Amino acid sequence: MMDSLEKLKQLRKEHTDTIPFKSLIQFEKWADEVYPLLKFNDPLAQRFNRARLKAALDLPYGPTQKSIDQVNIAIDTVNEAIKELEAMPHSFFSREGSFRTKWRARLHSHPILVSSTVGLIFFILGIGVMLAFACKN
């Protein structure tokens, strides 16, 4: 994750009134490098990807205000991700440098899997309690 922070800092762009890329291809290459580095925060990654796709649709027609706004949203998202990574205490990073996923994050990223597992556990416990009472009688 610390490597991601350094890479994001290298890829950082400034919010401008024009598009800081010479072509759509240059923008797409930049976006292809940035997007995987934002995976630590799904909402940021999704916001970046939406802005990237909208900008890519508008840029072939020239630098319109709409495309400039979308590129700036993508740039601002990268800058926000850098601030988030810098604000994280060092304890969030393991020795290998990967982000330690908290249970709450796991619950939000896999709600169906977690709720199904919990439901199955309670179902099995319920059967066990019923069998225990049935064996007593």
FENHU-V622088 format. One record per pair of residues at least 4 apart in sequence whose ideal C-beta (glycine too) atoms are under 6 Angstrom apart, sorted by the first residue. I is the first residue (numbers start at 1). GAP is how many residues later the second one is. Records with the same first field share a line. If there is no record, write none. Layout:
I=GAP ; GAP
This chain:
1=92 ; 96 ; 98
2=95
4=33
5=80
7=30
8=29 ; 74
11=22 ; 23
13=7 ; 62
15=57 ; 60
16=4
19=44 ; 49 ; 52
21=5 ; 6
22=4
24=35
31=4 ; 21
34=44
38=6 ; 7 ; 10 ; 43
39=6
40=59
44=33 ; 37
47=30
48=26 ; 29
51=19 ; 22 ; 23
52=22
54=16
55=4 ; 12 ; 15 ; 16
58=6 ; 8 ; 9
59=8
63=4 ; 5
88=4
93=4
94=4 ; 6
101=4 ; 5
107=7
110=4
111=4
